[in-house]
Amino acid sequence: MGRQQFADVLDAEMAARLLPDSAVAALGQWLRGAGAQ
């Protein structure tokens, strides 16, 4: 299995498993703060 195939499998798995609300909120804070720069 090549690198892109591994990435595709990971993408599919992550799409099937939603992040918890706390992780989504933390990501939003990060994007509005230092992460946005």
mmCIF file of the N, C-alpha and C atoms, coordinates in Angstrom:
data_MODEL
# 
_entry.id   MODEL 
# 
loop_
_atom_site.group_PDB 
_atom_site.id 
_atom_site.type_symbol 
_atom_site.label_atom_id 
_atom_site.label_alt_id 
_atom_site.label_comp_id 
_atom_site.label_asym_id 
_atom_site.label_entity_id 
_atom_site.label_seq_id 
_atom_site.pdbx_PDB_ins_code 
_atom_site.Cartn_x 
_atom_site.Cartn_y 
_atom_site.Cartn_z 
_atom_site.occupancy 
_atom_site.B_iso_or_equiv 
_atom_site.pdbx_formal_charge 
_atom_site.auth_seq_id 
_atom_site.auth_comp_id 
_atom_site.auth_asym_id 
_atom_site.auth_atom_id 
_atom_site.pdbx_PDB_model_num 
ATOM 1   N N  . MET A 1 1  ? 0.854   -1.174 0.000  1.00 0.00 ? 1  MET A N  1 
ATOM 2   C CA . MET A 1 1  ? 0.000   0.000  0.000  1.00 0.00 ? 1  MET A CA 1 
ATOM 3   C C  . MET A 1 1  ? 0.897   1.233  0.000  1.00 0.00 ? 1  MET A C  1 
ATOM 4   N N  . GLY A 1 2  ? 0.606   2.151  -0.910 1.00 0.00 ? 2  GLY A N  1 
ATOM 5   C CA . GLY A 1 2  ? 1.409   3.355  -1.031 1.00 0.00 ? 2  GLY A CA 1 
ATOM 6   C C  . GLY A 1 2  ? 1.002   4.433  -0.042 1.00 0.00 ? 2  GLY A C  1 
ATOM 7   N N  . ARG A 1 3  ? 1.777   5.473  -0.046 1.00 0.00 ? 3  ARG A N  1 
ATOM 8   C CA . ARG A 1 3  ? 1.565   6.586  0.890  1.00 0.00 ? 3  ARG A CA 1 
ATOM 9   C C  . ARG A 1 3  ? 0.185   7.228  0.724  1.00 0.00 ? 3  ARG A C  1 
ATOM 10  N N  . GLN A 1 4  ? -0.234  7.451  -0.521 1.00 0.00 ? 4  GLN A N  1 
ATOM 11  C CA . GLN A 1 4  ? -1.540  8.065  -0.764 1.00 0.00 ? 4  GLN A CA 1 
ATOM 12  C C  . GLN A 1 4  ? -2.667  7.147  -0.320 1.00 0.00 ? 4  GLN A C  1 
ATOM 13  N N  . GLN A 1 5  ? -2.483  5.857  -0.520 1.00 0.00 ? 5  GLN A N  1 
ATOM 14  C CA . GLN A 1 5  ? -3.513  4.900  -0.092 1.00 0.00 ? 5  GLN A CA 1 
ATOM 15  C C  . GLN A 1 5  ? -3.661  4.919  1.427  1.00 0.00 ? 5  GLN A C  1 
ATOM 16  N N  . PHE A 1 6  ? -2.548  5.010  2.157  1.00 0.00 ? 6  PHE A N  1 
ATOM 17  C CA . PHE A 1 6  ? -2.620  5.118  3.615  1.00 0.00 ? 6  PHE A CA 1 
ATOM 18  C C  . PHE A 1 6  ? -3.350  6.394  4.018  1.00 0.00 ? 6  PHE A C  1 
ATOM 19  N N  . ALA A 1 7  ? -3.060  7.498  3.327  1.00 0.00 ? 7  ALA A N  1 
ATOM 20  C CA . ALA A 1 7  ? -3.714  8.772  3.623  1.00 0.00 ? 7  ALA A CA 1 
ATOM 21  C C  . ALA A 1 7  ? -5.212  8.677  3.348  1.00 0.00 ? 7  ALA A C  1 
ATOM 22  N N  . ASP A 1 8  ? -5.595  8.007  2.273  1.00 0.00 ? 8  ASP A N  1 
ATOM 23  C CA . ASP A 1 8  ? -7.011  7.840  1.948  1.00 0.00 ? 8  ASP A CA 1 
ATOM 24  C C  . ASP A 1 8  ? -7.734  7.010  3.005  1.00 0.00 ? 8  ASP A C  1 
ATOM 25  N N  . VAL A 1 9  ? -7.095  5.955  3.488  1.00 0.00 ? 9  VAL A N  1 
ATOM 26  C CA . VAL A 1 9  ? -7.678  5.123  4.537  1.00 0.00 ? 9  VAL A CA 1 
ATOM 27  C C  . VAL A 1 9  ? -7.842  5.941  5.818  1.00 0.00 ? 9  VAL A C  1 
ATOM 28  N N  . LEU A 1 10 ? -6.833  6.733  6.163  1.00 0.00 ? 10 LEU A N  1 
ATOM 29  C CA . LEU A 1 10 ? -6.905  7.581  7.347  1.00 0.00 ? 10 LEU A CA 1 
ATOM 30  C C  . LEU A 1 10 ? -8.035  8.597  7.215  1.00 0.00 ? 10 LEU A C  1 
ATOM 31  N N  . ASP A 1 11 ? -8.147  9.234  6.056  1.00 0.00 ? 11 ASP A N  1 
ATOM 32  C CA . ASP A 1 11 ? -9.227  10.193 5.818  1.00 0.00 ? 11 ASP A CA 1 
ATOM 33  C C  . ASP A 1 11 ? -10.596 9.551  6.010  1.00 0.00 ? 11 ASP A C  1 
ATOM 34  N N  . ALA A 1 12 ? -10.772 8.371  5.472  1.00 0.00 ? 12 ALA A N  1 
ATOM 35  C CA . ALA A 1 12 ? -12.057 7.682  5.593  1.00 0.00 ? 12 ALA A CA 1 
ATOM 36  C C  . ALA A 1 12 ? -12.362 7.336  7.040  1.00 0.00 ? 12 ALA A C  1 
ATOM 37  N N  . GLU A 1 13 ? -11.351 6.893  7.762  1.00 0.00 ? 13 GLU A N  1 
ATOM 38  C CA . GLU A 1 13 ? -11.546 6.535  9.171  1.00 0.00 ? 13 GLU A CA 1 
ATOM 39  C C  . GLU A 1 13 ? -11.890 7.766  10.009 1.00 0.00 ? 13 GLU A C  1 
ATOM 40  N N  . MET A 1 14 ? -11.196 8.858  9.746  1.00 0.00 ? 14 MET A N  1 
ATOM 41  C CA . MET A 1 14 ? -11.461 10.080 10.512 1.00 0.00 ? 14 MET A CA 1 
ATOM 42  C C  . MET A 1 14 ? -12.844 10.646 10.195 1.00 0.00 ? 14 MET A C  1 
ATOM 43  N N  . ALA A 1 15 ? -13.302 10.487 8.971  1.00 0.00 ? 15 ALA A N  1 
ATOM 44  C CA . ALA A 1 15 ? -14.638 10.957 8.602  1.00 0.00 ? 15 ALA A CA 1 
ATOM 45  C C  . ALA A 1 15 ? -15.718 10.138 9.304  1.00 0.00 ? 15 ALA A C  1 
ATOM 46  N N  . ALA A 1 16 ? -15.415 8.872  9.582  1.00 0.00 ? 16 ALA A N  1 
ATOM 47  C CA . ALA A 1 16 ? -16.381 7.992  10.238 1.00 0.00 ? 16 ALA A CA 1 
ATOM 48  C C  . ALA A 1 16 ? -16.440 8.212  11.745 1.00 0.00 ? 16 ALA A C  1 
ATOM 49  N N  . ARG A 1 17 ? -15.411 8.826  12.306 1.00 0.00 ? 17 ARG A N  1 
ATOM 50  C CA . ARG A 1 17 ? -15.340 9.028  13.767 1.00 0.00 ? 17 ARG A CA 1 
ATOM 51  C C  . ARG A 1 17 ? -15.335 10.522 14.051 1.00 0.00 ? 17 ARG A C  1 
ATOM 52  N N  . LEU A 1 18 ? -16.472 11.036 14.471 1.00 0.00 ? 18 LEU A N  1 
ATOM 53  C CA . LEU A 1 18 ? -16.580 12.462 14.747 1.00 0.00 ? 18 LEU A CA 1 
ATOM 54  C C  . LEU A 1 18 ? -15.793 12.840 15.995 1.00 0.00 ? 18 LEU A C  1 
ATOM 55  N N  . LEU A 1 19 ? -15.237 14.035 15.979 1.00 0.00 ? 19 LEU A N  1 
ATOM 56  C CA . LEU A 1 19 ? -14.519 14.539 17.153 1.00 0.00 ? 19 LEU A CA 1 
ATOM 57  C C  . LEU A 1 19 ? -15.502 14.881 18.252 1.00 0.00 ? 19 LEU A C  1 
ATOM 58  N N  . PRO A 1 20 ? -15.097 14.711 19.518 1.00 0.00 ? 20 PRO A N  1 
ATOM 59  C CA . PRO A 1 20 ? -15.974 15.141 20.612 1.00 0.00 ? 20 PRO A CA 1 
ATOM 60  C C  . PRO A 1 20 ? -16.128 16.663 20.596 1.00 0.00 ? 20 PRO A C  1 
ATOM 61  N N  . ASP A 1 21 ? -17.234 17.142 21.156 1.00 0.00 ? 21 ASP A N  1 
ATOM 62  C CA . ASP A 1 21 ? -17.512 18.578 21.177 1.00 0.00 ? 21 ASP A CA 1 
ATOM 63  C C  . ASP A 1 21 ? -16.376 19.373 21.792 1.00 0.00 ? 21 ASP A C  1 
ATOM 64  N N  . SER A 1 22 ? -15.735 18.832 22.827 1.00 0.00 ? 22 SER A N  1 
ATOM 65  C CA . SER A 1 22 ? -14.636 19.550 23.485 1.00 0.00 ? 22 SER A CA 1 
ATOM 66  C C  . SER A 1 22 ? -13.455 19.744 22.535 1.00 0.00 ? 22 SER A C  1 
ATOM 67  N N  . ALA A 1 23 ? -13.187 18.767 21.682 1.00 0.00 ? 23 ALA A N  1 
ATOM 68  C CA . ALA A 1 23 ? -12.092 18.886 20.719 1.00 0.00 ? 23 ALA A CA 1 
ATOM 69  C C  . ALA A 1 23 ? -12.432 19.905 19.634 1.00 0.00 ? 23 ALA A C  1 
ATOM 70  N N  . VAL A 1 24 ? -13.673 19.920 19.193 1.00 0.00 ? 24 VAL A N  1 
ATOM 71  C CA . VAL A 1 24 ? -14.104 20.897 18.185 1.00 0.00 ? 24 VAL A CA 1 
ATOM 72  C C  . VAL A 1 24 ? -13.988 22.304 18.754 1.00 0.00 ? 24 VAL A C  1 
ATOM 73  N N  . ALA A 1 25 ? -14.411 22.482 20.015 1.00 0.00 ? 25 ALA A N  1 
ATOM 74  C CA . ALA A 1 25 ? -14.317 23.799 20.659 1.00 0.00 ? 25 ALA A CA 1 
ATOM 75  C C  . ALA A 1 25 ? -12.863 24.226 20.808 1.00 0.00 ? 25 ALA A C  1 
ATOM 76  N N  . ALA A 1 26 ? -11.994 23.313 21.199 1.00 0.00 ? 26 ALA A N  1 
ATOM 77  C CA . ALA A 1 26 ? -10.571 23.632 21.364 1.00 0.00 ? 26 ALA A CA 1 
ATOM 78  C C  . ALA A 1 26 ? -9.946  24.009 20.028 1.00 0.00 ? 26 ALA A C  1 
ATOM 79  N N  . LEU A 1 27 ? -10.319 23.311 18.978 1.00 0.00 ? 27 LEU A N  1 
ATOM 80  C CA . LEU A 1 27 ? -9.801  23.624 17.647 1.00 0.00 ? 27 LEU A CA 1 
ATOM 81  C C  . LEU A 1 27 ? -10.262 25.014 17.212 1.00 0.00 ? 27 LEU A C  1 
ATOM 82  N N  . GLY A 1 28 ? -11.526 25.336 17.476 1.00 0.00 ? 28 GLY A N  1 
ATOM 83  C CA . GLY A 1 28 ? -12.031 26.670 17.141 1.00 0.00 ? 28 GLY A CA 1 
ATOM 84  C C  . GLY A 1 28 ? -11.288 27.767 17.876 1.00 0.00 ? 28 GLY A C  1 
ATOM 85  N N  . GLN A 1 29 ? -10.987 27.535 19.143 1.00 0.00 ? 29 GLN A N  1 
ATOM 86  C CA . GLN A 1 29 ? -10.225 28.533 19.925 1.00 0.00 ? 29 GLN A CA 1 
ATOM 87  C C  . GLN A 1 29 ? -8.817  28.674 19.361 1.00 0.00 ? 29 GLN A C  1 
ATOM 88  N N  . TRP A 1 30 ? -8.207  27.574 19.001 1.00 0.00 ? 30 TRP A N  1 
ATOM 89  C CA . TRP A 1 30 ? -6.855  27.605 18.467 1.00 0.00 ? 30 TRP A CA 1 
ATOM 90  C C  . TRP A 1 30 ? -6.825  28.372 17.139 1.00 0.00 ? 30 TRP A C  1 
ATOM 91  N N  . LEU A 1 31 ? -7.832  28.123 16.296 1.00 0.00 ? 31 LEU A N  1 
ATOM 92  C CA . LEU A 1 31 ? -7.872  28.798 15.007 1.00 0.00 ? 31 LEU A CA 1 
ATOM 93  C C  . LEU A 1 31 ? -8.112  30.309 15.156 1.00 0.00 ? 31 LEU A C  1 
ATOM 94  N N  . ARG A 1 32 ? -8.845  30.717 16.182 1.00 0.00 ? 32 ARG A N  1 
ATOM 95  C CA . ARG A 1 32 ? -9.078  32.135 16.420 1.00 0.00 ? 32 ARG A CA 1 
ATOM 96  C C  . ARG A 1 32 ? -7.880  32.805 17.104 1.00 0.00 ? 32 ARG A C  1 
ATOM 97  N N  . GLY A 1 33 ? -6.997  32.003 17.675 1.00 0.00 ? 33 GLY A N  1 
ATOM 98  C CA . GLY A 1 33 ? -5.860  32.538 18.400 1.00 0.00 ? 33 GLY A CA 1 
ATOM 99  C C  . GLY A 1 33 ? -4.560  32.392 17.625 1.00 0.00 ? 33 GLY A C  1 
ATOM 100 N N  . ALA A 1 34 ? -3.566  31.869 18.285 1.00 0.00 ? 34 ALA A N  1 
ATOM 101 C CA . ALA A 1 34 ? -2.229  31.739 17.722 1.00 0.00 ? 34 ALA A CA 1 
ATOM 102 C C  . ALA A 1 34 ? -2.190  30.850 16.478 1.00 0.00 ? 34 ALA A C  1 
ATOM 103 N N  . GLY A 1 35 ? -3.094  29.891 16.409 1.00 0.00 ? 35 GLY A N  1 
ATOM 104 C CA . GLY A 1 35 ? -3.096  28.965 15.276 1.00 0.00 ? 35 GLY A CA 1 
ATOM 105 C C  . GLY A 1 35 ? -3.479  29.651 13.967 1.00 0.00 ? 35 GLY A C  1 
ATOM 106 N N  . ALA A 1 36 ? -4.176  30.776 14.047 1.00 0.00 ? 36 ALA A N  1 
ATOM 107 C CA . ALA A 1 36 ? -4.637  31.447 12.844 1.00 0.00 ? 36 ALA A CA 1 
ATOM 108 C C  . ALA A 1 36 ? -3.520  32.242 12.168 1.00 0.00 ? 36 ALA A C  1 
ATOM 109 N N  . GLN A 1 37 ? -2.459  32.502 12.865 1.00 0.00 ? 37 GLN A N  1 
ATOM 110 C CA . GLN A 1 37 ? -1.388  33.334 12.316 1.00 0.00 ? 37 GLN A CA 1 
ATOM 111 C C  . GLN A 1 37 ? -0.468  32.574 11.389 1.00 0.00 ? 37 GLN A C  1 
# 
